[in-house]
Amino acid sequence: MFSNVYIVESPLQLLSATEAAQRSKVSSEHDQNILIVRFDAAIREKNNQQMKELIDDFSWDEVVDFTDLSLNTIVLHIARRLRVNRFAARYAKKINNLYIGEFRSEWMHYIRHAISPRNTFLLDDGAVTIQVQREYLAKGMGFPQLQKRSFILRLAHKIIYFGVRQRSILNEPIHLFTSFNLESLPNQQVTRHGYEYLKASYANKAQGEVNEIWFFGSKYSEAGILSESDELALFNEVITKLSDLNFTVKYIPHRDESEQKLERFRVKTNVEILRLEVPAEIQLIQGEVRPKAIAGYYTTVLLSCAALQPTIEIYSFKIPSNLINGNYLPSIQNVYSFFKQAKLKVIDLSYQRDEHPI
């Protein structure tokens, strides 16, 4: 019996994995579906709780917890290598399809190389999927650029993972299982989905529509993409533009946005902060009410919503390029370009930081 393995570390990756597992279950009821999940640090309690609830929404044949048991870097990697060895002993040459949730996570690739699946697919993980397709896979890169480490840590890393990477695996294509309309590369298979399993799960759910627009935020200043002052000024401009549409604006925070920033947003804009207890994609399907419109900058919930709720109006606001940290600019521009190709409404923002105040 062959198995399919799904490796995830975020709620959105898990949603994508569930869609893939359900499709596999329908096409081949004899294959086993094995989930490998890594929960994050305890401070990301909401992220972990959402994942635990999503795991229960599907009848996995086996769930393997890959959560790190130590924060000591070298001990962490030794423990990961031992687990990789156990997976190799148990699953090597027995995996039909492997689905990885994050291309840039080295540990997922080490599992791939250890178990030698027949096929490897990349699951959706928001805008990162678009970036990976254009900046990694299109350039023939089958393994992420290694994280920056000191000489000692690089040496330890090479010793710990010695013999895991295989050139034959590096030369095999990584396919896509995606809700995005991405073009396939040579020798690459793109399998598209429209969250059919998620929609079918709540097909009979009655929803009311409210005259609101939900603006989906993210950790832009927390991640160093924007300064917090620029982020607030941009949001003020967004509110002004949305007020012309006669919607009540509500701000949907990302689970990793700081409470201090959100409080400043609330005080200075008087916009209600609406916290969702489930991933946005599920809220838009199973919530008692849904908004008439949604908005954001370049968050991919705008794209997934187009597949889940085609009647909802969608607005993307374009952040001026000169405000964006240069390290992030190319990938963000790729997403906006993709949005325009997908015919989303992309609205330019005019705010410019005063570099020389009087």
C-alpha positions as CSV (number, residue, x, y, z in Angstrom):
1,M,0.0,0.0,0.0
2,F,1.3,3.4,-0.9
3,S,0.8,6.5,1.2
4,N,0.5,10.2,0.6
5,V,2.3,12.5,3.1
6,Y,1.3,16.1,3.8
7,I,3.8,18.4,5.7
8,V,2.4,21.6,7.2
9,E,3.2,24.3,9.8
10,S,0.4,26.9,9.3
11,P,-3.4,27.0,9.1
12,L,-3.5,27.9,5.5
13,Q,-1.1,25.2,4.6
14,L,-3.3,22.8,6.5
15,L,-6.4,24.0,4.6
16,S,-4.6,23.3,1.3
17,A,-3.4,19.9,2.6
18,T,-7.0,18.9,3.5
19,E,-8.2,19.8,0.0
20,A,-5.4,17.6,-1.5
21,A,-6.1,14.7,0.9
22,Q,-9.8,14.7,0.1
23,R,-9.1,14.6,-3.6
24,S,-6.7,11.8,-3.1
25,K,-9.3,9.9,-1.0
26,V,-11.8,10.2,-3.7
27,S,-9.5,9.0,-6.5
28,S,-7.8,6.2,-4.6
29,E,-9.5,5.0,-1.4
30,H,-6.7,2.5,-0.8
31,D,-4.0,5.1,-0.3
32,Q,-3.3,6.3,3.2
33,N,-3.2,10.0,4.0
34,I,-0.5,10.9,6.6
35,L,-0.2,14.3,8.1
36,I,3.1,15.6,9.5
37,V,2.5,18.8,11.4
38,R,4.9,21.2,13.2
39,F,3.3,23.5,15.8
40,D,4.9,26.8,16.6
41,A,6.2,28.3,19.8
42,A,3.8,28.6,22.6
43,I,3.5,32.4,22.1
44,R,1.6,31.7,18.9
45,E,-1.2,30.0,20.7
46,K,-3.9,31.1,18.3
47,N,-2.0,29.8,15.3
48,N,-1.6,26.4,17.0
49,Q,-5.2,26.3,18.2
50,Q,-6.5,26.9,14.7
51,M,-4.4,24.1,13.3
52,K,-5.6,21.6,16.0
53,E,-9.2,22.4,15.1
54,L,-8.5,22.0,11.4
55,I,-6.8,18.6,11.9
56,D,-10.1,17.4,13.4
57,D,-12.0,18.4,10.3
58,F,-10.6,15.5,8.3
59,S,-10.2,11.8,8.9
60,W,-6.4,11.5,8.6
61,D,-5.1,7.9,8.7
62,E,-2.2,9.1,10.8
63,V,-1.0,12.4,12.4
64,V,2.6,12.8,13.2
65,D,3.6,15.7,15.5
66,F,6.9,17.2,14.4
67,T,7.0,20.0,16.9
68,D,10.5,21.0,18.1
69,L,11.2,19.9,21.6
70,S,14.1,22.2,22.2
71,L,15.0,25.8,21.3
72,N,18.7,25.1,21.4
73,T,19.7,25.3,17.8
74,I,22.1,22.3,17.6
75,V,19.9,20.1,19.8
76,L,16.9,21.0,17.6
77,H,18.7,19.9,14.4
78,I,20.0,16.7,15.9
79,A,16.5,15.8,17.0
80,R,15.1,16.7,13.5
81,R,17.8,14.5,11.9
82,L,16.8,11.5,14.1
83,R,13.2,12.0,13.1
84,V,14.1,12.2,9.5
85,N,16.0,8.9,9.8
86,R,12.9,7.3,11.4
87,F,10.7,8.5,8.6
88,A,13.2,7.2,6.0
89,A,13.2,3.7,7.7
90,R,9.4,3.6,7.7
91,Y,8.4,5.4,4.5
92,A,11.3,5.3,2.1
93,K,10.1,4.3,-1.4
94,K,6.5,3.8,-0.1
95,I,5.2,7.4,-0.7
96,N,3.2,8.1,-3.8
97,N,2.7,11.9,-3.4
98,L,4.4,14.2,-1.0
99,Y,2.9,17.6,-0.3
100,I,5.0,20.3,1.4
101,G,3.5,23.5,2.8
102,E,6.5,25.8,2.8
103,F,9.2,25.6,0.2
104,R,11.5,27.7,2.3
105,S,11.4,25.3,5.3
106,E,14.6,23.2,5.1
107,W,13.2,20.4,7.3
108,M,10.4,19.7,4.9
109,H,13.0,19.2,2.1
110,Y,15.1,16.9,4.3
111,I,12.0,14.7,4.8
112,R,11.5,14.7,1.0
113,H,15.0,13.6,0.3
114,A,14.9,10.9,3.0
115,I,11.6,9.2,1.8
116,S,12.1,9.7,-2.0
117,P,8.4,10.2,-3.0
118,R,7.3,9.5,-6.5
119,N,6.0,13.0,-6.8
120,T,6.3,16.2,-4.8
121,F,3.8,19.0,-4.7
122,L,3.9,22.4,-3.1
123,L,0.8,23.5,-1.3
124,D,-0.6,27.0,-1.1
125,D,0.8,29.2,1.6
126,G,-0.6,32.6,0.6
127,A,1.4,35.0,-1.5
128,V,4.5,32.9,-0.9
129,T,3.3,30.4,-3.5
130,I,3.5,33.1,-6.2
131,Q,7.0,34.2,-5.1
132,V,8.3,30.6,-4.9
133,Q,7.1,29.8,-8.4
134,R,8.7,32.8,-9.9
135,E,11.9,33.2,-7.8
136,Y,12.8,29.6,-7.0
137,L,11.1,27.0,-9.2
138,A,11.3,29.0,-12.4
139,K,15.1,29.3,-11.8
140,G,15.5,25.5,-11.4
141,M,16.1,25.7,-7.6
142,G,14.9,22.5,-5.9
143,F,16.1,23.5,-2.4
144,P,15.7,26.8,-0.6
145,Q,18.7,29.1,0.0
146,L,20.0,28.1,3.4
147,Q,19.4,30.4,6.3
148,K,22.3,32.7,7.3
149,R,24.3,31.0,10.0
150,S,27.6,31.5,11.7
151,F,30.6,29.4,10.6
152,I,30.2,27.1,13.6
153,L,26.4,26.6,13.0
154,R,27.0,26.0,9.2
155,L,29.6,23.4,10.0
156,A,27.3,21.7,12.6
157,H,24.4,21.8,10.1
158,K,26.5,20.1,7.4
159,I,27.6,17.4,9.8
160,I,24.1,16.7,11.2
161,Y,22.4,16.5,7.8
162,F,25.3,14.8,6.0
163,G,24.1,12.3,3.4
164,V,20.4,13.4,3.4
165,R,20.4,15.5,0.3
166,Q,20.3,13.5,-3.0
167,R,21.2,15.0,-6.3
168,S,18.5,12.8,-8.0
169,I,15.8,14.3,-5.8
170,L,17.1,17.9,-6.5
171,N,16.7,17.3,-10.2
172,E,13.0,16.2,-9.9
173,P,10.3,18.8,-10.5
174,I,8.2,20.2,-7.7
175,H,4.6,20.4,-8.8
176,L,1.9,22.7,-7.5
177,F,-1.4,22.0,-5.8
178,T,-2.9,25.5,-5.8
179,S,-6.0,27.6,-6.0
180,F,-4.0,30.2,-8.0
181,N,-4.1,30.4,-11.8
182,L,-0.3,29.9,-12.2
183,E,1.2,28.7,-15.5
184,S,3.1,25.5,-15.3
185,L,6.9,25.3,-15.9
186,P,8.5,22.7,-18.2
187,N,8.0,19.2,-16.6
188,Q,5.8,20.7,-13.9
189,Q,2.3,19.7,-13.2
190,V,-0.1,22.4,-11.8
191,T,-3.2,20.9,-10.2
192,R,-5.8,23.5,-9.4
193,H,-8.5,23.5,-6.8
194,G,-11.2,25.9,-5.7
195,Y,-11.6,24.8,-2.1
196,E,-14.3,22.3,-3.2
197,Y,-14.1,20.3,0.0
198,L,-14.3,23.3,2.2
199,K,-17.3,24.7,0.3
200,A,-19.1,21.3,0.3
201,S,-18.6,21.0,4.1
202,Y,-20.7,24.1,4.6
203,A,-22.9,23.9,1.6
204,N,-26.1,24.2,3.6
205,K,-24.9,26.9,5.9
206,A,-27.3,29.9,5.8
207,Q,-25.5,33.3,5.9
208,G,-26.7,36.8,6.1
209,E,-24.9,39.7,4.4
210,V,-24.0,42.9,6.2
211,N,-23.1,46.3,4.7
212,E,-19.5,46.0,5.9
213,I,-16.1,45.9,4.3
214,W,-13.5,43.8,6.1
215,F,-10.0,45.0,5.7
216,F,-7.5,42.2,6.3
217,G,-4.3,43.4,7.9
218,S,-1.0,41.7,8.4
219,K,2.3,42.0,10.3
220,Y,3.7,44.6,7.9
221,S,5.5,46.8,10.5
222,E,6.2,43.8,12.8
223,A,8.1,42.1,10.0
224,G,9.9,45.2,8.9
225,I,8.2,45.5,5.6
226,L,6.8,49.0,6.5
227,S,7.4,51.4,9.3
228,E,4.5,51.6,11.7
229,S,3.9,55.3,11.0
230,D,3.7,54.6,7.3
231,E,1.4,51.7,7.9
232,L,-1.0,53.9,9.9
233,A,-0.9,56.7,7.4
234,L,-1.7,54.2,4.6
235,F,-4.6,52.8,6.5
236,N,-6.0,56.3,7.0
237,E,-5.9,56.9,3.3
238,V,-7.6,53.5,2.8
239,I,-10.4,54.5,5.2
240,T,-10.9,57.7,3.3
241,K,-11.3,55.9,0.0
242,L,-13.6,53.3,1.4
243,S,-15.8,55.9,3.0
244,D,-16.9,56.9,-0.4
245,L,-18.4,53.4,-0.9
246,N,-20.7,53.8,2.1
247,F,-19.5,50.7,3.9
248,T,-18.8,50.2,7.6
249,V,-15.1,49.4,7.8
250,K,-13.8,46.7,10.2
251,Y,-10.2,45.8,10.6
252,I,-9.4,42.0,10.6
253,P,-6.0,41.6,12.3
254,H,-3.4,39.0,11.5
255,R,-2.7,36.6,14.4
256,D,0.9,38.0,14.6
257,E,0.1,41.7,14.7
258,S,1.1,43.4,17.9
259,E,-1.6,44.5,20.4
260,Q,0.1,47.9,20.8
261,K,-0.1,48.6,17.1
262,L,-3.8,47.5,16.9
263,E,-4.7,49.8,19.9
264,R,-3.0,52.7,18.1
265,F,-5.0,51.9,15.0
266,R,-8.2,51.7,16.9
267,V,-7.7,55.0,18.7
268,K,-6.5,57.0,15.7
269,T,-8.9,55.7,13.1
270,N,-12.0,54.8,15.3
271,V,-12.3,51.6,13.2
272,E,-13.5,48.4,15.0
273,I,-11.0,45.6,15.4
274,L,-12.8,42.4,14.5
275,R,-10.9,39.3,15.6
276,L,-11.7,36.0,13.8
277,E,-11.4,32.7,15.7
278,V,-10.8,30.7,12.5
279,P,-8.8,31.3,9.3
280,A,-10.4,33.9,7.1
281,E,-11.3,31.3,4.4
282,I,-13.4,29.3,6.9
283,Q,-15.0,32.4,8.3
284,L,-16.2,33.5,4.9
285,I,-17.9,30.2,4.4
286,Q,-19.2,29.2,7.9
287,G,-19.8,32.5,9.6
288,E,-23.3,33.6,10.5
289,V,-22.8,36.7,8.4
290,R,-20.4,37.7,5.6
291,P,-19.4,41.2,4.6
292,K,-20.5,42.8,1.3
293,A,-16.8,43.4,0.5
294,I,-13.3,42.6,1.6
295,A,-10.1,44.6,1.2
296,G,-6.4,44.5,1.9
297,Y,-3.0,45.3,0.5
298,Y,-1.5,42.1,-1.1
299,T,-2.9,39.5,1.2
300,T,-3.9,36.3,-0.6
301,V,-7.2,36.0,1.2
302,L,-8.4,38.3,-1.5
303,L,-7.7,35.6,-4.1
304,S,-9.0,32.7,-2.1
305,C,-12.2,34.7,-1.4
306,A,-12.7,35.1,-5.1
307,A,-12.9,31.3,-5.3
308,L,-15.0,30.8,-2.1
309,Q,-17.4,33.7,-2.4
310,P,-17.6,35.1,-6.0
311,T,-20.3,37.6,-5.1
312,I,-18.2,39.5,-2.5
313,E,-16.6,42.7,-3.8
314,I,-12.8,42.7,-3.5
315,Y,-10.5,45.6,-3.3
316,S,-6.6,45.5,-3.2
317,F,-4.8,48.7,-2.2
318,K,-1.3,49.1,-3.7
319,I,1.4,50.2,-1.3
320,P,3.7,52.9,-2.9
321,S,7.0,51.1,-3.7
322,N,9.3,53.7,-2.0
323,L,7.7,52.9,1.4
324,I,8.5,49.2,1.2
325,N,11.7,47.6,2.6
326,G,13.8,46.8,-0.5
327,N,14.3,43.2,0.6
328,Y,10.6,42.6,0.2
329,L,9.9,44.8,-2.8
330,P,10.4,42.3,-5.7
331,S,8.1,39.6,-4.2
332,I,5.4,42.2,-3.3
333,Q,5.5,43.6,-6.8
334,N,5.1,40.0,-8.1
335,V,1.9,39.6,-6.1
336,Y,0.4,42.9,-7.3
337,S,1.2,41.9,-10.8
338,F,-0.6,38.6,-10.3
339,F,-3.6,40.4,-8.8
340,K,-3.9,42.5,-11.9
341,Q,-3.7,39.4,-14.1
342,A,-6.4,37.9,-12.0
343,K,-8.5,41.0,-12.7
344,L,-8.8,42.1,-9.0
345,K,-9.4,45.8,-8.4
346,V,-6.0,47.2,-7.5
347,I,-6.3,50.8,-6.2
348,D,-3.2,53.0,-6.0
349,L,-2.5,54.9,-2.8
350,S,-0.9,58.4,-3.0
351,Y,0.5,58.8,0.5
352,Q,4.2,59.8,0.5
353,R,6.4,60.1,3.6
354,D,7.7,63.6,4.2
355,E,11.4,63.0,4.1
356,H,12.2,66.7,4.9
357,P,9.7,68.1,7.3
358,I,9.8,71.8,8.0
